[in-house]
Amino acid sequence: MHMELSGFELEIIKAIGKHQPAILDVIGELKVEKREFTGPGLYVDFMRVKGTVNHHVQILDLFGEIKLPSGLVLSAHIGMSGGKPEFLEVCTLPLTNWDGNYEGFVIKN
């Protein structure tokens, strides 16, 4: 069983794609296998995709930050393996507790 990407996750992946557009080639294939709020962040495991992004890249970083109305600042990256996206990790900067509320977020990229 899989879940769809949330609007928040999708916007982060699109923002990463502004500087690393290869991820956009498989964005339509990305499905969530598991989603976990960890306290200082969010960890999203992806189902395996058929397409390949880039065999030489291990991490796709968000070149910017995510700002929340609460004042928290978040960073994000996509972990890769064998040219395929494995997970999305979002975390607070500096590491601090986050309640998982992202309503009103703005990506500065």
Buried (B, 14 or more C-beta within 10 A) or exposed (E): EEEEBBEBBEBBBBBBBBEBEBBBBBBEBBBBBEBEEBEBBBBBEBBEBEBBBBEEBEEBEBEBBBBBEEEBBBBBBBBBEEBBBBBBBBBBEEEEEBEEEBEEBEBEB
